[in-house]
Amino acid sequence: MTTLSPPTFTPAVRRPRIEDYALVGDLQTAALVCRDGSVDWNCLPRFDSAAVFADLLGTDKHGSWRIAPTVPAGVPAPYADRRRYKGDSLIVESEWDTTTGTVRVLDLMPPRDGHGPQLIRIVEGVTGTVEMTSTLAPRFNYGQLVPWVYDTDGRTVAVSGRDALWLDTSVPGTEKDGAVHHSFTIAAGMWVAFALSWQESHAPAPEVPDAEAALKQTAAFWESWVEQLVYDGPHREPVIRSLITLKALTHAPTGGIVAAPTTSLPEELGGVRNWDYRYVWLRDSAVTLSALLRTGCRDEAVAWRKWLLRTLGGDPQNLQIMYRLDGRRDMPERELNWLTGYEGSSPVRIGNGAVDQLQLDVPGEVIEMLFLAHELGVARCENTERLILRLVDYVRRHWRKPDDSIWEVRGGRRHFTHSKIMCWVAIDRAVRLVEQGVLDADLDALVALRAEIHAEVCAQAYDQERNTFTQSYGSKDLDASLLLLPQTGFLPADDPRVIGTVDAVRRELAPDGVLVHRYRTEGRHVGMDGLPGGEGAFLLCSFWLVDALALTGRLKEAESLFEQLLKLRSDMGLLAEEYDPAARRQLGNYPQAYSMLGLANSAVLLEEQRRKAATPVIAA
């Protein structure tokens, strides 16, 4: 196994690396704060709204807000010497050491309690004195629109159409070309707050935030939430950070969970694999909830179950793979041609055309999560039971069709093996619920359907010569989703076909033994997925390999691989969607729920396997 080193920190020539950003959020939207003190991404008022700071995907003309020690004109802003989250919270602390003193900036978005979104930045003098500069340059509609900026009653307002930002601070500032500039000196023991509030432009002015109270309330909120978590195994700090991040991606008013707070961060630098992840994938959110449920979170499961019932309504036959936060079905994909993309990776897309795809694994993931919720004691719900039966009927009607797969390929439908296996999972879990008296359905018919799916997959998707299941019927290609075989129960984990599949995927899709690619891409040629170019290793797949090794009896190997993967986290404990092993940097939307839940689920599974291994077997 190749030994991986943690990412090195060197300021990027073109722009900061993806892992140079920290996440703050208020359970309705989020912002990314760079190591240089700049907020370069923030959508208001919610995750899927237009960005008011879009520098992340463009240039300094597309909106940002930097607070950092003052430097001469033309000199890049210095990177913080240290940064961390304040305890188990989403409050970021960044510290700069200068020749005259040390300064700390705290960034937070307090969870909303009757107020609109607020981004609060507090500057604290630690030692000596430090000259500071704040430059607030909002650009509405993803960096396209320069606002009208004016002062009223000692407050600064930036307005564009329906959107208004209100800035409150005790420091006098000036306005030029749609940007607000503040220069001030901070001394040891001093404290200066900047509070930015979003409000609809026609509405009355929002109340002036109390920054000190917001800081205390935000810290108390996260401290209280973390107290309910029950994980007490090894690596508790990265697990808790992952769970906090997953919670931050939930939309409190509706219960929806976004796959990531960003759009168009590339899977290949300079490539076209740039997608909008600010929506609720049924698959992603179901698996996210499995991580939360296994570590003690039930409120989120109940809230998402209600979201699911509202969203699907009485018509699961018209199932989509993803929805907007409020359950709306529309998210047309379009390109923002005024943005150059992260490190020139264009196009920048909003919306997601994959919404119209057929992905037959989705009902299985949803039913599996609802089954897990039942197993862990979440209260029964008759409406949910009816929904499960309707999803089972959806599987019965559609399972024989080719689909677009878990990976949302755009190269034509196939009979993808993982999709068929998850159809089997949907029926298998329904069988179990009928046997437990939870569902009222024709048990014999379900058992027969389960057997039919199982027989077809074993006949059509298994390569006897290589002792492995393949990506799709009749194909010789492999797919990382096959690593989920031991978890599904489709075959026993010690079945030679399962072990052979795990070994084949590791051999062919993880050449270094650590970082797993989803499937083979064709470089500059259009591949199976209908896209040119390549991509990084998919981090969730590497965590799947951890799980597969542990379940197939190779616990020590699994633990060693998990340790290697932990080294890939940013200094803030965050993971993007993918990792480039050559450039040693993260790729894709960030932070990615899939990667964070993969870490948490693997940690929980490893601890379960350790306890099983330590439990003596009592002879009958």
N, C-alpha and C positions, 0 to 999 in steps of 0.2 A: 504494500500500500504506500502510495506517495505521501510524504509528510508535507502538509500545507503550512505556510506561514501566514500570520495575520496581515491584512492590508497595510502597507506602509503609507505614511502621511507625507505627501509632497504636493504643494499647491499646483493645481493643474494650470497649464499654460493657457488653455482656451477658456476654461471655466471650472468651477469646483466640481469635484466628483460627486456622484449621487450620494455616496455615504458621508459626504461632508455636511449633510443636512440633518437637523433634528426635527422631530414632530411635536407640535402643540395642537390642542384641539379642545372643543367644548361639547362633544357628543352630537354635533350637528354639522360641523365643518372642521377644517384643519388648516394649519399653515406650516410651511417648511422654513426653518431658520438656519441659515448657513453658518459655518464656522467663522466667517468674516463679519458676522453681526447683521446680515441682510436677510430680510424676509422676502423670498423670491417666488413664493407661490401661496396663494390664498384665494379661495373661492367663497363669495359671500352672496346670500346668507347661509347656503348649505353646500354640501359636498359637490353636487352636480350643477351649481350655479356657475355663471361666468366668473373667471378670475379677475380680481382687481390688481393682483401682483402676478405677472406672468414672465418675469425675467428668466425664470428657470427654462423656458422654452423659446426664448428669443434673445434680446439684448437688453442693455440698461435703458432702452427707450420704451420697454414694455411693462414697466411697473415693478417697483421694489421699495423697501423701507429699511435703510441701513442705520444702525446705531453702533458706533465704534470709536475708538480713539482717533483723533484728528491726524491726518497725514497731508503732506503737500499735494497740491493739485497734480493729477497725472500719476500719482503713486498708488498702487493697489492697496485696498484696505487690508490691514494686518489680520491674520487669523488668530483666533483666541488661543492662548497658551494652554488653557484647560477648559473643559466643559463637562457637564454631567447633568443628569436629572436630579432634582431635589428629592431625595428619598424615593419612595414608591409613588411617584406622581408624574404628571405631564408638565411640570414646571422646569424649564431649562435654565441652568446657570452657566454663563460663559464668563471667563476671566482673562483679562489681558494684563501682562506685565510690561510696563513702559519704563523709559529711563527716569521718569519723574514719579512713578507710583503704580499702583495696581487698582484696576477697576473691575467691577462685576456687573453684568446685565442679566436680569431675570426676565424670561419671556413666558407668558401664559395666556390661555384663553379660558376664562372661568366658565364652568357649566352654567347654562342659562337658567335663570330663576325669575321669569317674568320680563327679562330685558332681551334686547337683540344681541347679535354677536359682538364680542369685544376682544380686541387684541391689546394686551397690556404689557408694557415694557418698562422695567424699573432699573434705573442706573444707581449703583451703590459704590461709594468710594471705600476702598479697602485700606490702602496705604498711600501716603503722599498726596499729590494732586495730579489729575490727568485731564487734559483738554479733550473734549468729546464733540462729536458731530452727529446730528440726526438729519437724515435726508429722506423725507417722505414723498414719494412720487407715484401715486396711484394712477393706474391706467385701466379704465373700465373696458368690459367686453374683450377679455383676453388680450389686453395691451393695445387695443385699437383706438380708444377714445381718451383724449386729454380732458380732464374735468375743469369746470369753472371753480376756482378757489377764492374764497373770501372769508373775512372775519365778521363775527357777530357776537356781541356780548362777551368778548374775551375768548371766544372759541373759534377754531378754524374749521371751515366746512369745505369739502370737495364734492361737487355735484355733477352727475352725468345721467340724464334721463331719469329713470325711476330710482336710481341709487344715490345715496349720500353717505359720506364718511365724515364723522365729527371727531376732531382731534382736541384733546384736553391735556394741557401741561402748564406748569408754572414758569417755564422758560420762554422768553420772548423769541419769536421767529420771524422770518421773512419769506415772501413768496416770489417765485420766479419761474415762468414757463410751466405752470401747473405743478410745481414741486414746492414743498415747504421745508425750509432749512432752519436748523437750530444749532448754535454753537454755544458751549458753556464749559465751565471748569468744575470738575467734581473733586472734592477733597475727602480725606478719610472721615468716615462717619456721616457723610452727607447722603441724601437720598432724593432722587428726582424721578418722577413718574411721567410716562407718556401713555395715554389711553386713547385707543382708536375704536369708535363705535359705528356700526353700520345701521342705517335707518332708511326706510323708503323716503324719497326726497319730498313727497307731498305731506308726510306725517309731521307731527310736532317734534321738536328737538328732543333727543333722548336725554335722560338724566346724566349728569356728570358722574362717571364711575368713581367709586372709592377704591383706589388701587390697593391700599393696604388691606382693606377688608376683603377685596377680591383675592389677594394672595393667600390670606388665611383660609378663606372659604374653599379655594381650589385645593390647597394642601389637605384640608380636612375631608373633602369629598373623596379624594383618591385614597387617603389613609383608611377611611371607612370602607370603601369598596374592596380594597385589598384584604381587609381583615376576614372576609368571607371565604377567601381562597383556601383550599385544603391541601394543596400540594406541599409535601414536606420531604421530598427526595433530594438527591444530589442536584447541583446546579440550580438552586432555587432562584438565584438572582436573574439569570437569563430567562427562566420560565416565567417569573412574575412580570418581567419587562415585556415579554411576548404577550401575556394575557392583558396587561394594561393597554398595549398597542391594539389588540383585537377589540377591546372595549371602546377605545377611541374611534374605531371605524364603525361603530354602531350609531344609528340615527335615533336619538332618544324619543322624539315625538311619535315615530311610526314603528320602530322596532326593526327596520331594514338595516342591513349590514353591507357596506360597500367593499368591493374587492381591494381597492386601494384609493387613496385620496387624490391621485394624480392621473393625468392623461399623457400619452405619447412619449414617456421616457423610454428610450429605445432598447430593444432586445439585442441589437447589434449597432455599435456606433457607426453613424453614417448610413444606416440601413433604413428600410421602409416598414419594419415590423414595430409599428408605433400605434398603440391602441388606447382607447379611453376606458378606464377601469372604475369610474366613479358611479357605478350602478350596483344593483343587488342581483348577483348571480344566485340562482337557487342552489346550485351545487356548492359554490364557495361559502355562502352563508350557512348552509347546513353543516358543512364540515367545520367551519369556524365555531359553530355552536357545540359541536361534539367536543372540541377542546375546552370550551368554557364549562360545559356540563360536567366533564370528567374532573374538573378542578373546583367544583362547588357552586357554580353560577347557575341559578335556575330562573331568575327574573328575566334574563335575556332570552332564554328559551321560550318562556311563556309569551313574551312580547313579540318574538319572531313568529311564533305559531299564530298569534292573532293577525300579524301582518300577512302571513301566508293565506289565511282564510279570507281576509278581505281582498287580497290581490287576485287569487284564483277564483274566488266567488263560487258560483255553481257550475262553472264551465271549464274544468281541467282539460277537456278535450282540445281546447285551444291554448294549450300550455306553451308558454315562452320559456326560454332558458334564463332570461334576465328581465328585470323591470326597473323602473325608476324608484326613488326612495318612497314616494307616496303611492306606489302601485301602478302608476301609469305605464302604458305599454310602448309609447312612442319614444324613440331615441335615434332619429335619422343620422346616419354617419355623413359628416362633411369635413372638408379640409380648411384650415385657417392659413391662407397663403401669405399673410403678413408676418407670420412667425417662422423663423428659420429652423426651429427645432433644436433640441438639446445637442450641442456639439455638431450642428449641421445635419442632424437626423430628421429628415422631413419625409413625408408630410406630418404636420401636427393635425391630429384628428379629434373631433368631438362627436359624441354619439357613437354607436357601435352597430355595424351592419350584421354582426353575428346574431343579433336579436331574432332574426328570422330563420335561424338554423334549426335542424332537427338533431337533438342530442339525446339519445335514448337512455343514457346513464342517469339523467337528472331525476326521474321518479325514484330510482333506487336510492340515490343519495338522500332525497327528502324523506322517504319512508324509513331509511336506516336511522336518520336523526330522530324522527318521531318515535321509532322503536326504542332507541337508546333513552330518550326522555322518559318513556314508560318504564323501562328497566330501572332507571335511577329514581323513580318515585315521583316524577312530575305528575300532578293531578290529571286524571282522565278528562277527556273532552269529547262529547258526542259528535260535535261538528268535525273535529279532527278525525275521528274514526270514519265518518262518512267520506271525508276527503281522501283518506287512505284507500278506501274501496274504489273511489273514482279514479285514483291514480293507478290502481291495480288494473282496472278496466282499460285505461289508456295503454298500459304495457301490453295487455292481452291483444289489443287492436293493432299495435304498431311494432312489436318486437322483431318481427321478421323483416322489417325494412332496413335498407342501408341508411347510415346517418353520417353526420359531420364530425363525430367523435368528441371526446372530452377536450381536445385541443383546438376545437373550432377551426378545423382545416378549411381552406377555401379552394381545394383542388378536386372537389367531387366527392360524392358520398360513397362509402364502402360499408361492408359488414365488419365494423370494428369490434374486436374481441372484447375489449373492456366494456363497451356499451352493452353487449349481449350478457356479459357476466353480471352487470348491474341490473339488467332486467331480471335475471335469476334472483339477485338479492332482493329486489322489490317483492317478488312472489314468495320467496323463502320467508322473509320477515312477516309477510301477511299470513302465511301458514302458521307461523309461531303464535301470532296474535289471535288467530282463530282457535288454535289449540288451547290457549290460555283463557278463552272466553271473552276476549276483548272485542273481537270483530265477529260479526254475524255474516258468514259467507259459506259458499259451497266448498267444503274442505277437500273433497275428492277431486273436484275440478281444478283447484289450485295446486294440489299435489301433482296431478297429471301434467299441468302446464309447467311446473317447476322441473319435472323430469324431462319434458320435451326440450326445454331450453338447454338443460344440462347436457343432454345427449348430443344435441346439434353442435354446441360449442366444442365438446370433446372430439367430435368427428371432423369438424370443419376448420378448427383453429389450432389444432395441435400438430406439430411437426415431429413425427416419431424418430426420424433419422437424427435430428439435433436434440431431441428430448426437451422441447420448449414449446410453449404456446407462442403464437405470432401476433403481429399487430392487427391483422384482419384475415378473413377467410381466404385461403389460398396464397397468402403472401409469405415471403421469406423474411420480411423485415420484422424488427422487434420494436417494442414500444414500452416506455418506462411505466406506463399505467399497469402493466402486467405485474409489477412489484406489489400491487395491492392484493394479488391472489391469496396470500396467506391470511389476510385480514377478513376477506369476504366470507370464508367458510365454504366456498364453492368446492374445494377439495381440502382434505386435511393438510396441515402445514408440513407434515413429514412425508407427504406423497412425493415419490420421485419426480413426478411431472412438475410439481411446484418448485422443488429444489432445483431442478434442471432449468426452469424458467428464470428463477432468480439469478442463477449463475450465468446464464446466457445474456441476460440484460446487463449484468455487471460487466461482463467481458466485452460486449460489443458497444454499449452506450456509456460506459464509465471507464475509459482507457486508463485513467490514473487510479482507479479503484475507489475514488471518493466522489467526484463530481459527475452527476448523471445527466445526460442529455435526454430530452423527451423522445426523440427519434432522430434518425439521420436526416440532415438537410443536404441540399445539392449545391451549396456554394452560390455562385453567381447565376446558376441555372434555376429555373422554376422546378421545385421539388414536389413531393407528394402533397404538401400543404397548399400548393398553388402560389407560393411566394418565392421570390429570388432571395439569395443571400443566406447567411447562417444566423446563429444566435448563440447566446451563452448557455452554460449548464443551468438546468432548471432546479432551483434549490429545493423545492418541495420533493422532487423526485429523489434527491439525495437522502432526505429524511425518510422517504418510503423505503429506501434501501436499508437504512438503519433498522426500521421496523421488520422488514422481511428477513434480515439476518437474525434478528433476535427471535422471531417466531419459528424460524427453521433450525433453531438449536445452536446458533453461533453468537452467543451473547457477548463474549469478549470482543469479537470483531465488531459487533454492533456498537458497543461502548466506545471502542477506539475511533470508529468513524464519526460518532456523535461528537466526540471531543474535537476532532478535526473541523467539523462544520461550525462549531461554536466560535472558532477563530476567525471565521469569515464575517462575523457581525461587525457593524460599525462601532466606533467608540461609545455610541449611545445605545448599543444593544439592538440595532435595527437591521433588517434584511430587506433587500429589494427582491424582485421576482427571480432574477438570474445572476450568474456570476461568470466573469470572463477569467479563466484560469491563466491565460497568457498575460493579459494586462493586469491581473490581480486587482480587479475592481468590480463593483456591483453594476448590474444592468437591469433595465426594466422599471416598471412603476414601483413606487416606494412611499412608505413601507408597504409590503405586500402581505395581505392577510394569509394567503396560502403558505408563504415561507414562515411566518410567525407561528401559525397554528401547527405547521409541521414540526417545528422545534418543540412546542409544548406537548403535542401528542406523543412524540418520540420519547421525551423525558418521562412521561407518565407510563408509557408502555415498558420502557426499560426498567423502571422501578417495579412494575408488576412482575416482570420476568425474573428480576433478582429475587423477589420474595418467593416466587414459585420454586426457583432453584434452591433456595435456602430452606424450604419446608421439607422435612423428612417424609419419605413415603412410608406409610404404615401398611404392613402386609395384612391381607385379609385373613 
